[in-house]
């Protein structure tokens, strides 16, 4: 079975196909009901991915 690299992460062919199928779904058809709501306090703690990646590279 082959694998693919997406954003630096190796995924199997099955995972790749699932991602591809999900990307083709319109937003209205995606079920977000299992995602808990996010509070304003939690949102304030978020950092852009580019800042987290730099921190990981320095630490790693």
C-alpha distance matrix in Angstrom:
0.0 3.8 6.8 10.3 13.8 16.3 19.8 18.8 16.3 12.6 10.8 7.5 6.8 9.0 11.5 11.8 12.6 15.0 16.6 17.1 18.7 20.9 22.1 23.4 25.5 29.2 30.5 32.7 29.8 28.1 29.3 30.6 32.7 30.9 31.5 34.8 37.5 37.9 41.4 43.3 43.4 39.7 39.3 41.8 39.6 36.6 36.0 34.1 30.6 31.9 34.4 32.0 29.6 32.6 33.7 30.3 30.3 33.9 33.2 30.0
3.8 0.0 3.8 7.0 10.5 13.3 16.8 15.8 13.8 10.2 9.0 6.5 5.8 9.2 10.8 10.1 11.6 14.4 15.2 15.4 17.7 19.8 20.4 21.9 24.4 27.8 29.2 31.7 29.1 27.3 28.9 29.9 32.4 30.7 30.9 34.2 36.5 36.7 40.2 41.7 41.9 38.2 37.5 39.9 37.7 34.6 33.7 31.6 28.0 29.0 31.7 29.6 27.0 29.9 31.3 28.0 27.7 31.4 31.1 27.9
6.8 3.8 0.0 3.8 7.0 9.8 13.2 12.1 10.1 6.5 5.6 4.4 5.3 8.7 8.9 8.1 10.7 13.0 13.1 13.8 16.5 18.0 18.3 20.4 22.8 26.1 27.0 29.8 27.4 25.3 26.8 27.5 30.1 28.3 28.2 31.3 33.6 33.5 36.9 38.3 38.4 34.7 34.0 36.3 34.1 30.9 29.9 27.9 24.3 25.3 28.0 25.9 23.3 26.2 27.6 24.4 24.2 27.9 27.7 24.6
10.3 7.0 3.8 0.0 3.8 6.4 9.9 9.4 8.1 5.6 5.3 6.3 6.7 9.9 9.0 7.0 10.2 12.5 11.4 11.9 15.2 16.4 16.1 18.3 21.0 24.0 24.9 27.9 25.9 23.8 25.6 26.1 29.0 27.5 26.9 30.0 31.9 31.6 34.9 36.0 36.3 32.7 31.6 33.8 31.8 28.5 27.3 25.0 21.5 22.3 25.2 23.4 20.7 23.7 25.4 22.5 22.2 26.0 26.2 23.4
13.8 10.5 7.0 3.8 0.0 3.8 6.5 5.7 5.3 4.4 6.1 8.8 10.1 12.8 10.9 9.0 12.6 14.2 12.2 13.2 16.7 17.1 16.3 19.1 21.6 24.2 24.6 27.9 26.4 24.0 25.7 25.6 28.7 27.1 26.0 28.9 30.5 29.8 32.9 33.7 33.8 30.2 29.1 31.0 28.9 25.6 24.1 21.7 18.1 18.7 21.6 19.9 17.1 20.0 21.8 19.0 18.7 22.4 22.8 20.2
16.3 13.3 9.8 6.4 3.8 0.0 3.8 5.4 5.2 6.4 7.1 10.3 11.4 13.2 10.5 8.5 12.0 12.8 10.1 11.2 14.7 14.5 13.4 16.5 18.8 21.1 21.3 24.7 23.4 20.9 22.8 22.5 25.8 24.4 23.0 25.9 27.2 26.5 29.6 30.3 30.7 27.2 25.8 27.8 26.0 22.5 21.2 18.7 15.3 16.2 19.3 17.8 15.4 18.6 20.5 18.1 18.2 22.0 22.5 20.3
19.8 16.8 13.2 9.9 6.5 3.8 0.0 3.8 5.6 8.5 10.1 13.6 15.1 16.7 13.7 12.0 15.4 15.8 12.6 14.0 17.4 16.5 15.0 18.4 20.4 22.2 21.9 25.4 24.7 22.0 23.7 22.8 26.1 24.7 22.8 25.3 26.2 25.0 27.8 28.1 28.3 24.9 23.4 25.1 23.3 19.7 18.0 15.3 11.9 12.5 15.6 14.4 11.8 14.9 17.1 15.0 15.0 18.8 19.5 17.8
18.8 15.8 12.1 9.4 5.7 5.4 3.8 0.0 3.8 6.7 9.6 13.1 15.2 17.1 14.4 13.2 16.9 17.5 14.9 16.5 19.9 19.3 18.2 21.5 23.6 25.7 25.3 28.8 27.8 24.9 26.4 25.4 28.5 26.6 24.9 27.2 28.4 27.1 29.8 30.2 30.0 26.5 25.4 26.8 24.5 21.3 19.4 17.0 13.3 13.6 16.2 14.5 11.5 14.3 16.2 13.5 13.1 16.9 17.5 15.2
16.3 13.8 10.1 8.1 5.3 5.2 5.6 3.8 0.0 3.8 6.3 10.0 12.6 14.2 11.3 10.9 14.7 15.0 12.9 15.1 18.1 17.5 17.2 20.5 22.3 24.7 24.3 27.5 26.1 23.1 24.3 23.5 26.3 24.2 22.8 25.3 27.0 26.0 29.0 29.9 29.6 26.0 25.2 27.0 24.6 21.5 20.2 18.4 14.7 15.8 18.1 15.8 13.4 16.6 17.8 14.7 15.1 18.8 18.6 16.2
12.6 10.2 6.5 5.6 4.4 6.4 8.5 6.7 3.8 0.0 3.8 6.9 9.7 11.7 9.6 9.4 13.2 14.0 12.7 14.7 17.6 17.8 17.8 20.8 22.8 25.6 25.6 28.6 26.8 24.0 25.2 25.0 27.6 25.5 24.6 27.4 29.4 28.8 31.9 33.1 32.9 29.2 28.5 30.5 28.1 25.0 23.9 22.1 18.4 19.6 21.9 19.5 17.0 20.1 21.2 18.0 18.1 21.8 21.4 18.6
10.8 9.0 5.6 5.3 6.1 7.1 10.1 9.6 6.3 3.8 0.0 3.8 6.6 8.0 5.9 6.2 9.8 10.5 9.8 11.9 14.5 14.9 15.5 18.2 20.0 23.1 23.4 26.1 24.0 21.4 22.5 22.7 25.3 23.3 22.9 25.9 28.2 28.1 31.4 32.9 33.0 29.2 28.7 31.1 28.9 25.8 25.1 23.4 19.9 21.6 24.0 21.6 19.5 22.8 23.8 20.7 21.3 25.0 24.4 21.8
7.5 6.5 4.4 6.3 8.8 10.3 13.6 13.1 10.0 6.9 3.8 0.0 3.8 5.3 5.2 6.1 8.6 9.9 10.6 12.2 14.3 15.4 16.5 18.7 20.5 23.9 24.6 27.0 24.5 22.2 23.3 24.0 26.4 24.5 24.6 27.8 30.3 30.6 34.1 35.8 36.0 32.2 31.8 34.4 32.2 29.2 28.7 27.0 23.6 25.3 27.8 25.3 23.3 26.6 27.5 24.3 24.8 28.5 27.8 25.0
6.8 5.8 5.3 6.7 10.1 11.4 15.1 15.2 12.6 9.7 6.6 3.8 0.0 3.8 5.5 5.0 6.2 8.7 9.9 10.4 12.3 14.2 15.3 16.8 18.9 22.5 23.8 26.1 23.4 21.6 23.2 24.4 26.9 25.4 25.8 29.3 31.7 32.2 35.8 37.5 38.0 34.3 33.6 36.3 34.5 31.3 30.8 28.9 25.6 27.2 30.0 27.8 25.7 29.0 30.3 27.3 27.7 31.4 31.0 28.3
9.0 9.2 8.7 9.9 12.8 13.2 16.7 17.1 14.2 11.7 8.0 5.3 3.8 0.0 3.8 5.4 5.2 6.3 8.7 9.9 10.7 12.4 14.4 15.8 17.2 20.9 22.0 23.9 20.9 19.2 20.4 21.9 24.1 22.6 23.4 26.9 29.5 30.4 34.1 36.1 36.7 33.1 32.6 35.5 33.8 30.7 30.8 29.1 26.1 28.1 30.7 28.4 26.8 30.3 31.3 28.3 29.2 32.8 32.1 29.6
11.5 10.8 8.9 9.0 10.9 10.5 13.7 14.4 11.3 9.6 5.9 5.2 5.5 3.8 0.0 3.8 5.5 5.1 6.2 8.6 9.9 10.6 12.3 14.5 15.8 19.2 19.8 22.0 19.4 17.1 18.2 19.2 21.6 20.0 20.4 23.8 26.3 26.9 30.6 32.5 33.1 29.4 28.8 31.7 30.0 26.9 27.0 25.4 22.4 24.6 27.1 24.7 23.3 26.9 27.8 25.0 26.1 29.7 29.0 26.7
11.8 10.1 8.1 7.0 9.0 8.5 12.0 13.2 10.9 9.4 6.2 6.1 5.0 5.4 3.8 0.0 3.8 5.5 5.2 6.1 8.7 9.9 10.6 12.7 14.8 18.1 19.2 21.8 19.4 17.5 19.3 20.4 23.2 22.0 22.0 25.5 27.6 28.0 31.6 33.1 33.9 30.3 29.3 32.1 30.6 27.2 26.9 24.8 21.8 23.7 26.6 24.6 22.9 26.4 27.8 25.1 25.8 29.5 29.4 27.1
12.6 11.6 10.7 10.2 12.6 12.0 15.4 16.9 14.7 13.2 9.8 8.6 6.2 5.2 5.5 3.8 0.0 3.8 5.4 5.0 6.1 8.6 9.9 10.9 12.9 16.6 18.1 20.3 17.6 16.3 18.3 20.0 22.8 22.0 22.5 26.2 28.3 29.2 32.9 34.6 35.7 32.1 31.1 34.1 32.9 29.6 29.5 27.5 24.7 26.7 29.7 27.8 26.3 29.8 31.2 28.7 29.5 33.2 33.0 30.8
15.0 14.4 13.0 12.5 14.2 12.8 15.8 17.5 15.0 14.0 10.5 9.9 8.7 6.3 5.1 5.5 3.8 0.0 3.8 5.4 5.1 6.2 8.6 10.1 11.1 14.7 15.7 17.7 14.8 13.1 14.7 16.5 19.0 18.2 18.9 22.6 24.9 26.0 29.7 31.6 32.8 29.3 28.4 31.7 30.5 27.3 27.7 26.0 23.5 25.9 28.6 26.7 25.6 29.3 30.4 28.0 29.2 32.8 32.4 30.5
16.6 15.2 13.1 11.4 12.2 10.1 12.6 14.9 12.9 12.7 9.8 10.6 9.9 8.7 6.2 5.2 5.4 3.8 0.0 3.8 5.4 5.1 6.1 8.8 10.2 13.4 14.1 16.7 14.5 12.5 14.5 15.6 18.7 18.0 17.9 21.5 23.3 24.0 27.6 29.2 30.4 26.9 25.8 28.8 27.8 24.4 24.6 22.6 20.1 22.5 25.3 23.6 22.5 26.1 27.4 25.3 26.5 30.1 29.9 28.2
17.1 15.4 13.8 11.9 13.2 11.2 14.0 16.5 15.1 14.7 11.9 12.2 10.4 9.9 8.6 6.1 5.0 5.4 3.8 0.0 3.8 5.5 5.2 6.6 9.2 12.5 14.2 16.8 14.7 13.5 16.3 17.8 21.0 20.8 20.8 24.5 26.0 26.7 30.3 31.6 33.1 29.7 28.2 31.3 30.4 27.0 26.9 24.5 22.2 24.2 27.3 26.0 24.7 28.1 29.8 27.8 28.6 32.3 32.5 30.7
18.7 17.7 16.5 15.2 16.7 14.7 17.4 19.9 18.1 17.6 14.5 14.3 12.3 10.7 9.9 8.7 6.1 5.1 5.4 3.8 0.0 3.8 5.5 5.3 6.8 10.6 12.5 14.5 11.9 11.3 14.0 16.2 19.1 19.3 19.9 23.7 25.3 26.5 30.2 31.8 33.5 30.3 28.9 32.2 31.6 28.3 28.7 26.6 24.6 26.9 29.8 28.4 27.5 31.1 32.5 30.6 31.7 35.3 35.3 33.6
20.9 19.8 18.0 16.4 17.1 14.5 16.5 19.3 17.5 17.8 14.9 15.4 14.2 12.4 10.6 9.9 8.6 6.2 5.1 5.5 3.8 0.0 3.8 5.3 5.3 8.7 9.6 11.9 9.5 8.0 10.8 12.6 15.8 16.0 16.3 20.0 21.5 22.7 26.4 28.1 29.8 26.7 25.3 28.7 28.2 25.0 25.6 23.8 22.1 24.6 27.4 26.0 25.5 29.1 30.4 28.6 30.1 33.6 33.5 32.1
22.1 20.4 18.3 16.1 16.3 13.4 15.0 18.2 17.2 17.8 15.5 16.5 15.3 14.4 12.3 10.6 9.9 8.6 6.1 5.2 5.5 3.8 0.0 3.8 5.5 8.0 9.2 12.3 11.0 9.8 13.0 14.3 17.8 18.3 17.9 21.4 22.4 23.1 26.6 27.8 29.6 26.6 24.7 27.9 27.6 24.2 24.4 22.1 20.5 22.7 25.8 24.8 24.1 27.6 29.2 27.8 28.9 32.4 32.7 31.5
23.4 21.9 20.4 18.3 19.1 16.5 18.4 21.5 20.5 20.8 18.2 18.7 16.8 15.8 14.5 12.7 10.9 10.1 8.8 6.6 5.3 5.3 3.8 0.0 3.8 6.5 9.2 11.6 10.1 10.3 13.9 15.9 19.2 20.2 20.2 23.8 24.7 25.7 29.2 30.4 32.5 29.6 27.7 30.9 30.9 27.5 27.8 25.5 24.1 26.2 29.3 28.5 27.8 31.2 32.9 31.5 32.6 36.1 36.5 35.2
25.5 24.4 22.8 21.0 21.6 18.8 20.4 23.6 22.3 22.8 20.0 20.5 18.9 17.2 15.8 14.8 12.9 11.1 10.2 9.2 6.8 5.3 5.5 3.8 0.0 3.8 6.3 8.1 6.3 6.9 10.6 12.9 16.0 17.5 17.8 21.3 22.1 23.6 27.1 28.6 30.9 28.1 26.4 29.8 30.0 26.9 27.7 25.8 24.7 27.2 30.0 29.1 28.9 32.3 33.8 32.5 33.9 37.3 37.4 36.4
29.2 27.8 26.1 24.0 24.2 21.1 22.2 25.7 24.7 25.6 23.1 23.9 22.5 20.9 19.2 18.1 16.6 14.7 13.4 12.5 10.6 8.7 8.0 6.5 3.8 0.0 3.8 5.5 5.6 7.1 10.8 12.7 15.8 17.9 17.8 21.0 21.2 22.7 25.9 27.1 29.8 27.4 25.4 28.8 29.4 26.4 27.4 25.5 25.0 27.4 30.2 29.6 29.7 33.0 34.5 33.6 35.1 38.3 38.6 37.9
30.5 29.2 27.0 24.9 24.6 21.3 21.9 25.3 24.3 25.6 23.4 24.6 23.8 22.0 19.8 19.2 18.1 15.7 14.1 14.2 12.5 9.6 9.2 9.2 6.3 3.8 0.0 3.8 5.4 5.4 8.7 9.7 12.9 15.2 14.7 17.6 17.5 19.0 22.1 23.4 26.1 23.8 21.9 25.3 26.2 23.3 24.6 23.1 22.9 25.6 28.0 27.4 28.0 31.3 32.4 31.8 33.6 36.6 36.8 36.4
32.7 31.7 29.8 27.9 27.9 24.7 25.4 28.8 27.5 28.6 26.1 27.0 26.1 23.9 22.0 21.8 20.3 17.7 16.7 16.8 14.5 11.9 12.3 11.6 8.1 5.5 3.8 0.0 3.8 5.7 8.0 9.7 12.1 15.0 15.2 17.9 17.9 20.0 23.0 24.5 27.4 25.4 23.7 27.3 28.3 25.8 27.4 26.2 26.2 29.1 31.3 30.6 31.3 34.7 35.6 35.0 37.0 39.9 39.9 39.6
29.8 29.1 27.4 25.9 26.4 23.4 24.7 27.8 26.1 26.8 24.0 24.5 23.4 20.9 19.4 19.4 17.6 14.8 14.5 14.7 11.9 9.5 11.0 10.1 6.3 5.6 5.4 3.8 0.0 3.8 6.4 9.3 11.5 14.0 14.9 18.1 18.9 21.1 24.5 26.4 29.0 26.6 25.2 28.9 29.5 26.9 28.5 27.3 26.8 29.8 32.1 31.0 31.5 35.0 35.9 34.8 36.8 39.9 39.7 39.0
28.1 27.3 25.3 23.8 24.0 20.9 22.0 24.9 23.1 24.0 21.4 22.2 21.6 19.2 17.1 17.5 16.3 13.1 12.5 13.5 11.3 8.0 9.8 10.3 6.9 7.1 5.4 5.7 3.8 0.0 3.8 6.2 9.1 11.0 11.6 15.0 16.0 18.1 21.6 23.7 26.0 23.3 22.2 25.9 26.2 23.6 25.3 24.3 23.6 26.8 28.9 27.6 28.2 31.7 32.4 31.3 33.5 36.5 36.1 35.5
29.3 28.9 26.8 25.6 25.7 22.8 23.7 26.4 24.3 25.2 22.5 23.3 23.2 20.4 18.2 19.3 18.3 14.7 14.5 16.3 14.0 10.8 13.0 13.9 10.6 10.8 8.7 8.0 6.4 3.8 0.0 3.8 5.6 7.6 9.0 12.3 13.8 16.5 20.0 22.5 24.6 22.0 21.5 25.3 25.5 23.3 25.4 25.0 24.4 27.8 29.5 27.9 28.9 32.5 32.7 31.6 34.1 36.9 36.2 35.7
30.6 29.9 27.5 26.1 25.6 22.5 22.8 25.4 23.5 25.0 22.7 24.0 24.4 21.9 19.2 20.4 20.0 16.5 15.6 17.8 16.2 12.6 14.3 15.9 12.9 12.7 9.7 9.7 9.3 6.2 3.8 0.0 3.8 5.6 5.6 8.8 10.1 12.7 16.2 18.7 20.8 18.3 17.8 21.6 21.8 19.8 22.2 22.1 21.9 25.4 26.8 25.2 26.5 30.0 30.1 29.1 31.9 34.5 33.7 33.6
32.7 32.4 30.1 29.0 28.7 25.8 26.1 28.5 26.3 27.6 25.3 26.4 26.9 24.1 21.6 23.2 22.8 19.0 18.7 21.0 19.1 15.8 17.8 19.2 16.0 15.8 12.9 12.1 11.5 9.1 5.6 3.8 0.0 3.8 5.6 7.7 9.5 12.8 16.1 19.1 21.0 18.8 18.9 22.7 23.0 21.5 24.3 24.7 24.6 28.3 29.3 27.5 29.1 32.5 32.2 31.3 34.3 36.7 35.6 35.6
30.9 30.7 28.3 27.5 27.1 24.4 24.7 26.6 24.2 25.5 23.3 24.5 25.4 22.6 20.0 22.0 22.0 18.2 18.0 20.8 19.3 16.0 18.3 20.2 17.5 17.9 15.2 15.0 14.0 11.0 7.6 5.6 3.8 0.0 3.8 6.3 9.4 12.4 15.8 19.1 20.3 17.7 18.4 22.0 21.7 20.3 23.1 23.7 23.3 27.1 27.9 25.7 27.3 30.7 30.1 29.0 32.0 34.4 33.0 32.9
31.5 30.9 28.2 26.9 26.0 23.0 22.8 24.9 22.8 24.6 22.9 24.6 25.8 23.4 20.4 22.0 22.5 18.9 17.9 20.8 19.9 16.3 17.9 20.2 17.8 17.8 14.7 15.2 14.9 11.6 9.0 5.6 5.6 3.8 0.0 3.8 6.5 8.9 12.5 15.6 16.9 14.1 14.6 18.3 18.0 16.6 19.4 20.2 20.0 23.8 24.5 22.5 24.3 27.6 27.0 26.2 29.3 31.5 30.3 30.5
34.8 34.2 31.3 30.0 28.9 25.9 25.3 27.2 25.3 27.4 25.9 27.8 29.3 26.9 23.8 25.5 26.2 22.6 21.5 24.5 23.7 20.0 21.4 23.8 21.3 21.0 17.6 17.9 18.1 15.0 12.3 8.8 7.7 6.3 3.8 0.0 3.8 6.5 9.6 13.1 14.2 11.8 13.0 16.5 16.4 15.8 19.1 20.5 20.8 24.6 24.7 22.8 25.1 28.2 27.2 26.7 30.0 31.8 30.5 31.1
37.5 36.5 33.6 31.9 30.5 27.2 26.2 28.4 27.0 29.4 28.2 30.3 31.7 29.5 26.3 27.6 28.3 24.9 23.3 26.0 25.3 21.5 22.4 24.7 22.1 21.2 17.5 17.9 18.9 16.0 13.8 10.1 9.5 9.4 6.5 3.8 0.0 3.8 6.6 9.9 11.7 9.9 10.6 14.1 14.8 14.4 17.9 19.4 20.5 24.1 24.0 22.6 25.2 28.0 27.2 27.2 30.5 32.1 31.1 32.1
37.9 36.7 33.5 31.6 29.8 26.5 25.0 27.1 26.0 28.8 28.1 30.6 32.2 30.4 26.9 28.0 29.2 26.0 24.0 26.7 26.5 22.7 23.1 25.7 23.6 22.7 19.0 20.0 21.1 18.1 16.5 12.7 12.8 12.4 8.9 6.5 3.8 0.0 3.8 6.7 8.2 6.3 6.9 10.3 11.1 10.9 14.5 16.3 17.8 21.2 20.9 19.7 22.6 25.1 24.1 24.5 27.9 29.2 28.3 29.6
41.4 40.2 36.9 34.9 32.9 29.6 27.8 29.8 29.0 31.9 31.4 34.1 35.8 34.1 30.6 31.6 32.9 29.7 27.6 30.3 30.2 26.4 26.6 29.2 27.1 25.9 22.1 23.0 24.5 21.6 20.0 16.2 16.1 15.8 12.5 9.6 6.6 3.8 0.0 3.8 5.3 5.2 6.4 8.8 10.3 11.3 15.0 17.3 19.3 22.5 21.6 20.7 24.0 26.1 24.9 25.8 29.1 30.1 29.2 30.9
43.3 41.7 38.3 36.0 33.7 30.3 28.1 30.2 29.9 33.1 32.9 35.8 37.5 36.1 32.5 33.1 34.6 31.6 29.2 31.6 31.8 28.1 27.8 30.4 28.6 27.1 23.4 24.5 26.4 23.7 22.5 18.7 19.1 19.1 15.6 13.1 9.9 6.7 3.8 0.0 3.8 5.4 5.0 6.3 8.9 10.2 13.6 16.0 18.6 21.4 20.3 20.0 23.4 25.1 24.1 25.5 28.6 29.3 28.8 30.8
43.4 41.9 38.4 36.3 33.8 30.7 28.3 30.0 29.6 32.9 33.0 36.0 38.0 36.7 33.1 33.9 35.7 32.8 30.4 33.1 33.5 29.8 29.6 32.5 30.9 29.8 26.1 27.4 29.0 26.0 24.6 20.8 21.0 20.3 16.9 14.2 11.7 8.2 5.3 3.8 0.0 3.8 5.5 5.2 6.8 9.3 12.7 15.8 18.3 20.9 19.2 18.7 22.3 23.7 22.2 23.7 27.0 27.3 26.5 28.8
39.7 38.2 34.7 32.7 30.2 27.2 24.9 26.5 26.0 29.2 29.2 32.2 34.3 33.1 29.4 30.3 32.1 29.3 26.9 29.7 30.3 26.7 26.6 29.6 28.1 27.4 23.8 25.4 26.6 23.3 22.0 18.3 18.8 17.7 14.1 11.8 9.9 6.3 5.2 5.4 3.8 0.0 3.8 5.4 5.3 6.9 10.6 13.6 15.5 18.5 17.1 16.1 19.6 21.4 19.9 20.9 24.4 25.0 24.1 26.0
39.3 37.5 34.0 31.6 29.1 25.8 23.4 25.4 25.2 28.5 28.7 31.8 33.6 32.6 28.8 29.3 31.1 28.4 25.8 28.2 28.9 25.3 24.7 27.7 26.4 25.4 21.9 23.7 25.2 22.2 21.5 17.8 18.9 18.4 14.6 13.0 10.6 6.9 6.4 5.0 5.5 3.8 0.0 3.8 5.4 5.3 8.8 11.2 13.6 16.5 15.5 15.1 18.5 20.2 19.4 20.7 23.8 24.7 24.3 26.2
41.8 39.9 36.3 33.8 31.0 27.8 25.1 26.8 27.0 30.5 31.1 34.4 36.3 35.5 31.7 32.1 34.1 31.7 28.8 31.3 32.2 28.7 27.9 30.9 29.8 28.8 25.3 27.3 28.9 25.9 25.3 21.6 22.7 22.0 18.3 16.5 14.1 10.3 8.8 6.3 5.2 5.4 3.8 0.0 3.8 5.6 8.3 11.2 14.2 16.4 14.7 14.8 18.4 19.5 18.5 20.4 23.3 23.7 23.5 25.8
39.6 37.7 34.1 31.8 28.9 26.0 23.3 24.5 24.6 28.1 28.9 32.2 34.5 33.8 30.0 30.6 32.9 30.5 27.8 30.4 31.6 28.2 27.6 30.9 30.0 29.4 26.2 28.3 29.5 26.2 25.5 21.8 23.0 21.7 18.0 16.4 14.8 11.1 10.3 8.9 6.8 5.3 5.4 3.8 0.0 3.8 6.5 10.1 12.4 14.7 12.6 12.1 15.8 17.0 15.4 17.1 20.3 20.6 20.1 22.4
36.6 34.6 30.9 28.5 25.6 22.5 19.7 21.3 21.5 25.0 25.8 29.2 31.3 30.7 26.9 27.2 29.6 27.3 24.4 27.0 28.3 25.0 24.2 27.5 26.9 26.4 23.3 25.8 26.9 23.6 23.3 19.8 21.5 20.3 16.6 15.8 14.4 10.9 11.3 10.2 9.3 6.9 5.3 5.6 3.8 0.0 3.8 6.8 9.0 11.7 10.4 9.8 13.3 14.9 14.1 15.5 18.5 19.4 19.2 21.0
36.0 33.7 29.9 27.3 24.1 21.2 18.0 19.4 20.2 23.9 25.1 28.7 30.8 30.8 27.0 26.9 29.5 27.7 24.6 26.9 28.7 25.6 24.4 27.8 27.7 27.4 24.6 27.4 28.5 25.3 25.4 22.2 24.3 23.1 19.4 19.1 17.9 14.5 15.0 13.6 12.7 10.6 8.8 8.3 6.5 3.8 0.0 3.8 6.3 8.3 6.7 6.9 10.3 11.6 11.2 13.0 15.6 16.5 16.8 18.8
34.1 31.6 27.9 25.0 21.7 18.7 15.3 17.0 18.4 22.1 23.4 27.0 28.9 29.1 25.4 24.8 27.5 26.0 22.6 24.5 26.6 23.8 22.1 25.5 25.8 25.5 23.1 26.2 27.3 24.3 25.0 22.1 24.7 23.7 20.2 20.5 19.4 16.3 17.3 16.0 15.8 13.6 11.2 11.2 10.1 6.8 3.8 0.0 3.8 5.4 5.6 6.8 9.0 10.5 11.4 12.9 14.8 16.3 17.3 18.7
30.6 28.0 24.3 21.5 18.1 15.3 11.9 13.3 14.7 18.4 19.9 23.6 25.6 26.1 22.4 21.8 24.7 23.5 20.1 22.2 24.6 22.1 20.5 24.1 24.7 25.0 22.9 26.2 26.8 23.6 24.4 21.9 24.6 23.3 20.0 20.8 20.5 17.8 19.3 18.6 18.3 15.5 13.6 14.2 12.4 9.0 6.3 3.8 0.0 3.8 5.4 5.1 6.1 8.7 9.9 10.4 12.2 14.4 15.3 16.0
31.9 29.0 25.3 22.3 18.7 16.2 12.5 13.6 15.8 19.6 21.6 25.3 27.2 28.1 24.6 23.7 26.7 25.9 22.5 24.2 26.9 24.6 22.7 26.2 27.2 27.4 25.6 29.1 29.8 26.8 27.8 25.4 28.3 27.1 23.8 24.6 24.1 21.2 22.5 21.4 20.9 18.5 16.5 16.4 14.7 11.7 8.3 5.4 3.8 0.0 3.8 5.6 5.2 6.4 8.9 10.0 10.8 12.7 14.5 15.3
34.4 31.7 28.0 25.2 21.6 19.3 15.6 16.2 18.1 21.9 24.0 27.8 30.0 30.7 27.1 26.6 29.7 28.6 25.3 27.3 29.8 27.4 25.8 29.3 30.0 30.2 28.0 31.3 32.1 28.9 29.5 26.8 29.3 27.9 24.5 24.7 24.0 20.9 21.6 20.3 19.2 17.1 15.5 14.7 12.6 10.4 6.7 5.6 5.4 3.8 0.0 3.8 5.5 5.3 6.5 8.8 10.2 11.0 12.6 14.3
32.0 29.6 25.9 23.4 19.9 17.8 14.4 14.5 15.8 19.5 21.6 25.3 27.8 28.4 24.7 24.6 27.8 26.7 23.6 26.0 28.4 26.0 24.8 28.5 29.1 29.6 27.4 30.6 31.0 27.6 27.9 25.2 27.5 25.7 22.5 22.8 22.6 19.7 20.7 20.0 18.7 16.1 15.1 14.8 12.1 9.8 6.9 6.8 5.1 5.6 3.8 0.0 3.8 5.5 5.1 6.2 8.7 10.1 10.6 12.0
29.6 27.0 23.3 20.7 17.1 15.4 11.8 11.5 13.4 17.0 19.5 23.3 25.7 26.8 23.3 22.9 26.3 25.6 22.5 24.7 27.5 25.5 24.1 27.8 28.9 29.7 28.0 31.3 31.5 28.2 28.9 26.5 29.1 27.3 24.3 25.1 25.2 22.6 24.0 23.4 22.3 19.6 18.5 18.4 15.8 13.3 10.3 9.0 6.1 5.2 5.5 3.8 0.0 3.8 5.4 5.1 6.2 8.7 9.9 10.3
32.6 29.9 26.2 23.7 20.0 18.6 14.9 14.3 16.6 20.1 22.8 26.6 29.0 30.3 26.9 26.4 29.8 29.3 26.1 28.1 31.1 29.1 27.6 31.2 32.3 33.0 31.3 34.7 35.0 31.7 32.5 30.0 32.5 30.7 27.6 28.2 28.0 25.1 26.1 25.1 23.7 21.4 20.2 19.5 17.0 14.9 11.6 10.5 8.7 6.4 5.3 5.5 3.8 0.0 3.8 5.4 5.1 6.3 8.6 9.9
33.7 31.3 27.6 25.4 21.8 20.5 17.1 16.2 17.8 21.2 23.8 27.5 30.3 31.3 27.8 27.8 31.2 30.4 27.4 29.8 32.5 30.4 29.2 32.9 33.8 34.5 32.4 35.6 35.9 32.4 32.7 30.1 32.2 30.1 27.0 27.2 27.2 24.1 24.9 24.1 22.2 19.9 19.4 18.5 15.4 14.1 11.2 11.4 9.9 8.9 6.5 5.1 5.4 3.8 0.0 3.8 5.5 5.3 6.2 8.5
30.3 28.0 24.4 22.5 19.0 18.1 15.0 13.5 14.7 18.0 20.7 24.3 27.3 28.3 25.0 25.1 28.7 28.0 25.3 27.8 30.6 28.6 27.8 31.5 32.5 33.6 31.8 35.0 34.8 31.3 31.6 29.1 31.3 29.0 26.2 26.7 27.2 24.5 25.8 25.5 23.7 20.9 20.7 20.4 17.1 15.5 13.0 12.9 10.4 10.0 8.8 6.2 5.1 5.4 3.8 0.0 3.8 5.5 5.1 5.8
30.3 27.7 24.2 22.2 18.7 18.2 15.0 13.1 15.1 18.1 21.3 24.8 27.7 29.2 26.1 25.8 29.5 29.2 26.5 28.6 31.7 30.1 28.9 32.6 33.9 35.1 33.6 37.0 36.8 33.5 34.1 31.9 34.3 32.0 29.3 30.0 30.5 27.9 29.1 28.6 27.0 24.4 23.8 23.3 20.3 18.5 15.6 14.8 12.2 10.8 10.2 8.7 6.2 5.1 5.5 3.8 0.0 3.8 5.5 5.1
33.9 31.4 27.9 26.0 22.4 22.0 18.8 16.9 18.8 21.8 25.0 28.5 31.4 32.8 29.7 29.5 33.2 32.8 30.1 32.3 35.3 33.6 32.4 36.1 37.3 38.3 36.6 39.9 39.9 36.5 36.9 34.5 36.7 34.4 31.5 31.8 32.1 29.2 30.1 29.3 27.3 25.0 24.7 23.7 20.6 19.4 16.5 16.3 14.4 12.7 11.0 10.1 8.7 6.3 5.3 5.5 3.8 0.0 3.8 5.6
33.2 31.1 27.7 26.2 22.8 22.5 19.5 17.5 18.6 21.4 24.4 27.8 31.0 32.1 29.0 29.4 33.0 32.4 29.9 32.5 35.3 33.5 32.7 36.5 37.4 38.6 36.8 39.9 39.7 36.1 36.2 33.7 35.6 33.0 30.3 30.5 31.1 28.3 29.2 28.8 26.5 24.1 24.3 23.5 20.1 19.2 16.8 17.3 15.3 14.5 12.6 10.6 9.9 8.6 6.2 5.1 5.5 3.8 0.0 3.8
30.0 27.9 24.6 23.4 20.2 20.3 17.8 15.2 16.2 18.6 21.8 25.0 28.3 29.6 26.7 27.1 30.8 30.5 28.2 30.7 33.6 32.1 31.5 35.2 36.4 37.9 36.4 39.6 39.0 35.5 35.7 33.6 35.6 32.9 30.5 31.1 32.1 29.6 30.9 30.8 28.8 26.0 26.2 25.8 22.4 21.0 18.8 18.7 16.0 15.3 14.3 12.0 10.3 9.9 8.5 5.8 5.1 5.6 3.8 0.0
